Amino acid sequence: MRVECKPVFGLVDVNEFYCSVERIFRPELKNKPVVVLSNSDLRGRNR
């Protein structure tokens, strides 16, 4: 008997994690919108 395996994808919202941690250290951000931006030019490089 052969079982067909289908791919499984997962999405982890690490942006929300960064916002949550920043709000712990900066309580003035509570109940305010926070945006997470990335610099894709640096992605995948070691400096």
N, CA, C and O atoms as CSV, one atom per row, in Angstrom:
chain,resi,resn,atom,element,x,y,z
A,1,MET,N,N,0.845,-1.174,0.000
A,1,MET,CA,C,0.000,0.000,0.000
A,1,MET,C,C,0.893,1.242,0.000
A,1,MET,O,O,1.822,1.357,0.800
A,2,ARG,N,N,0.597,2.152,-0.899
A,2,ARG,CA,C,1.379,3.386,-1.005
A,2,ARG,C,C,0.524,4.567,-0.548
A,2,ARG,O,O,-0.627,4.716,-0.960
A,3,VAL,N,N,1.102,5.391,0.298
A,3,VAL,CA,C,0.399,6.563,0.809
A,3,VAL,C,C,0.955,7.795,0.109
A,3,VAL,O,O,2.169,7.995,0.056
A,4,GLU,N,N,0.057,8.621,-0.430
A,4,GLU,CA,C,0.484,9.851,-1.097
A,4,GLU,C,C,0.677,10.948,-0.051
A,4,GLU,O,O,-0.215,11.233,0.747
A,5,CYS,N,N,1.852,11.548,-0.076
A,5,CYS,CA,C,2.150,12.650,0.846
A,5,CYS,C,C,1.934,13.972,0.133
A,5,CYS,O,O,2.420,14.176,-0.979
A,6,LYS,N,N,1.220,14.845,0.763
A,6,LYS,CA,C,0.989,16.175,0.209
A,6,LYS,C,C,1.811,17.179,1.003
A,6,LYS,O,O,2.004,17.009,2.207
A,7,PRO,N,N,2.299,18.225,0.338
A,7,PRO,CA,C,3.089,19.220,1.063
A,7,PRO,C,C,2.252,19.958,2.102
A,7,PRO,O,O,1.061,20.203,1.911
A,8,VAL,N,N,2.897,20.298,3.183
A,8,VAL,CA,C,2.262,21.055,4.255
A,8,VAL,C,C,3.045,22.354,4.416
A,8,VAL,O,O,4.273,22.340,4.502
A,9,PHE,N,N,2.337,23.462,4.455
A,9,PHE,CA,C,2.967,24.766,4.596
A,9,PHE,C,C,2.523,25.398,5.909
A,9,PHE,O,O,1.375,25.248,6.329
A,10,GLY,N,N,3.432,26.093,6.537
A,10,GLY,CA,C,3.104,26.813,7.765
A,10,GLY,C,C,3.556,28.258,7.647
A,10,GLY,O,O,4.569,28.554,7.013
A,11,LEU,N,N,2.811,29.135,8.250
A,11,LEU,CA,C,3.147,30.551,8.244
A,11,LEU,C,C,3.292,31.019,9.685
A,11,LEU,O,O,2.375,30.873,10.493
A,12,VAL,N,N,4.438,31.577,9.994
A,12,VAL,CA,C,4.696,32.101,11.329
A,12,VAL,C,C,4.801,33.614,11.214
A,12,VAL,O,O,5.621,34.131,10.456
A,13,ASP,N,N,3.980,34.310,11.958
A,13,ASP,CA,C,3.953,35.769,11.890
A,13,ASP,C,C,4.957,36.331,12.891
A,13,ASP,O,O,4.594,36.709,14.005
A,14,VAL,N,N,6.236,36.380,12.478
A,14,VAL,CA,C,7.252,36.900,13.388
A,14,VAL,C,C,7.188,38.415,13.492
A,14,VAL,O,O,7.719,38.992,14.441
A,15,ASN,N,N,6.549,39.065,12.534
A,15,ASN,CA,C,6.394,40.517,12.634
A,15,ASN,C,C,5.592,40.886,13.876
A,15,ASN,O,O,5.923,41.851,14.564
A,16,GLU,N,N,4.556,40.135,14.162
A,16,GLU,CA,C,3.753,40.391,15.367
A,16,GLU,C,C,4.592,40.166,16.620
A,16,GLU,O,O,4.438,40.876,17.613
A,17,PHE,N,N,5.475,39.180,16.571
A,17,PHE,CA,C,6.370,38.941,17.705
A,17,PHE,C,C,7.242,40.165,17.971
A,17,PHE,O,O,7.374,40.603,19.114
A,18,TYR,N,N,7.839,40.716,16.911
A,18,TYR,CA,C,8.680,41.906,17.077
A,18,TYR,C,C,7.876,43.062,17.671
A,18,TYR,O,O,8.367,43.775,18.547
A,19,CYS,N,N,6.658,43.247,17.204
A,19,CYS,CA,C,5.809,44.322,17.741
A,19,CYS,C,C,5.496,44.083,19.211
A,19,CYS,O,O,5.539,45.012,20.018
A,20,SER,N,N,5.184,42.856,19.556
A,20,SER,CA,C,4.850,42.538,20.949
A,20,SER,C,C,6.030,42.794,21.875
A,20,SER,O,O,5.864,43.353,22.959
A,21,VAL,N,N,7.214,42.388,21.452
A,21,VAL,CA,C,8.407,42.602,22.276
A,21,VAL,C,C,8.706,44.092,22.399
A,21,VAL,O,O,9.040,44.571,23.482
A,22,GLU,N,N,8.588,44.821,21.302
A,22,GLU,CA,C,8.855,46.263,21.339
A,22,GLU,C,C,7.873,46.970,22.269
A,22,GLU,O,O,8.244,47.924,22.953
A,23,ARG,N,N,6.623,46.508,22.300
A,23,ARG,CA,C,5.629,47.119,23.189
A,23,ARG,C,C,5.929,46.833,24.659
A,23,ARG,O,O,5.547,47.613,25.531
A,24,ILE,N,N,6.604,45.734,24.938
A,24,ILE,CA,C,7.003,45.449,26.321
A,24,ILE,C,C,8.037,46.474,26.780
A,24,ILE,O,O,7.959,46.993,27.894
A,25,PHE,N,N,9.001,46.759,25.915
A,25,PHE,CA,C,10.070,47.691,26.273
A,25,PHE,C,C,9.676,49.148,26.079
A,25,PHE,O,O,10.298,50.043,26.651
A,26,ARG,N,N,8.642,49.389,25.274
A,26,ARG,CA,C,8.180,50.768,25.036
A,26,ARG,C,C,6.668,50.829,25.229
A,26,ARG,O,O,5.924,50.814,24.248
A,27,PRO,N,N,6.204,50.897,26.469
A,27,PRO,CA,C,4.769,50.872,26.768
A,27,PRO,C,C,3.980,51.989,26.098
A,27,PRO,O,O,2.764,51.870,25.947
A,28,GLU,N,N,4.639,53.071,25.692
A,28,GLU,CA,C,3.918,54.161,25.024
A,28,GLU,C,C,3.368,53.734,23.659
A,28,GLU,O,O,2.555,54.448,23.073
A,29,LEU,N,N,3.800,52.586,23.153
A,29,LEU,CA,C,3.284,52.081,21.872
A,29,LEU,C,C,1.977,51.299,22.025
A,29,LEU,O,O,1.353,50.929,21.030
A,30,LYS,N,N,1.567,51.050,23.260
A,30,LYS,CA,C,0.337,50.289,23.484
A,30,LYS,C,C,-0.846,51.003,22.835
A,30,LYS,O,O,-0.991,52.219,22.957
A,31,ASN,N,N,-1.686,50.239,22.148
A,31,ASN,CA,C,-2.882,50.733,21.452
A,31,ASN,C,C,-2.554,51.693,20.308
A,31,ASN,O,O,-3.400,52.493,19.909
A,32,LYS,N,N,-1.330,51.617,19.779
A,32,LYS,CA,C,-0.952,52.409,18.610
A,32,LYS,C,C,-0.543,51.453,17.495
A,32,LYS,O,O,0.007,50.385,17.765
A,33,PRO,N,N,-0.805,51.826,16.254
A,33,PRO,CA,C,-0.375,50.958,15.151
A,33,PRO,C,C,1.148,50.932,15.041
A,33,PRO,O,O,1.810,51.960,15.186
A,34,VAL,N,N,1.686,49.758,14.785
A,34,VAL,CA,C,3.128,49.586,14.631
A,34,VAL,C,C,3.372,48.889,13.297
A,34,VAL,O,O,2.682,47.930,12.952
A,35,VAL,N,N,4.352,49.376,12.554
A,35,VAL,CA,C,4.690,48.802,11.250
A,35,VAL,C,C,6.076,48.187,11.339
A,35,VAL,O,O,6.990,48.777,11.917
A,36,VAL,N,N,6.230,46.995,10.762
A,36,VAL,CA,C,7.531,46.335,10.706
A,36,VAL,C,C,8.009,46.381,9.263
A,36,VAL,O,O,7.329,45.900,8.357
A,37,LEU,N,N,9.180,46.962,9.058
A,37,LEU,CA,C,9.772,47.046,7.723
A,37,LEU,C,C,11.057,46.235,7.699
A,37,LEU,O,O,11.679,46.003,8.736
A,38,SER,N,N,11.447,45.808,6.513
A,38,SER,CA,C,12.708,45.086,6.388
A,38,SER,C,C,13.543,45.721,5.301
A,38,SER,O,O,13.024,46.362,4.387
A,39,ASN,N,N,14.828,45.536,5.412
A,39,ASN,CA,C,15.748,45.994,4.389
A,39,ASN,C,C,16.173,44.763,3.603
A,39,ASN,O,O,17.105,44.068,4.008
A,40,SER,N,N,15.520,44.486,2.507
A,40,SER,CA,C,15.777,43.265,1.743
A,40,SER,C,C,17.158,43.268,1.102
A,40,SER,O,O,17.632,42.217,0.672
A,41,ASP,N,N,17.820,44.430,1.026
A,41,ASP,CA,C,19.169,44.476,0.470
A,41,ASP,C,C,20.162,43.724,1.348
A,41,ASP,O,O,21.163,43.208,0.850
A,42,LEU,N,N,19.898,43.658,2.637
A,42,LEU,CA,C,20.815,43.001,3.563
A,42,LEU,C,C,20.458,41.543,3.808
A,42,LEU,O,O,21.218,40.826,4.458
A,43,ARG,N,N,19.342,41.101,3.314
A,43,ARG,CA,C,18.878,39.744,3.572
A,43,ARG,C,C,19.828,38.726,2.928
A,43,ARG,O,O,20.142,38.826,1.742
A,44,GLY,N,N,20.272,37.765,3.707
A,44,GLY,CA,C,21.094,36.691,3.181
A,44,GLY,C,C,22.575,37.018,3.079
A,44,GLY,O,O,23.317,36.264,2.450
A,45,ARG,N,N,23.028,38.103,3.668
A,45,ARG,CA,C,24.447,38.470,3.616
A,45,ARG,C,C,25.024,38.532,5.019
A,45,ARG,O,O,24.341,38.872,5.984
A,46,ASN,N,N,26.278,38.201,5.098
A,46,ASN,CA,C,27.010,38.380,6.357
A,46,ASN,C,C,27.879,39.612,6.227
A,46,ASN,O,O,28.508,39.835,5.192
A,47,ARG,N,N,27.913,40.395,7.257
A,47,ARG,CA,C,28.773,41.596,7.239
A,47,ARG,C,C,29.757,41.515,8.366
A,47,ARG,O,O,30.575,42.418,8.537
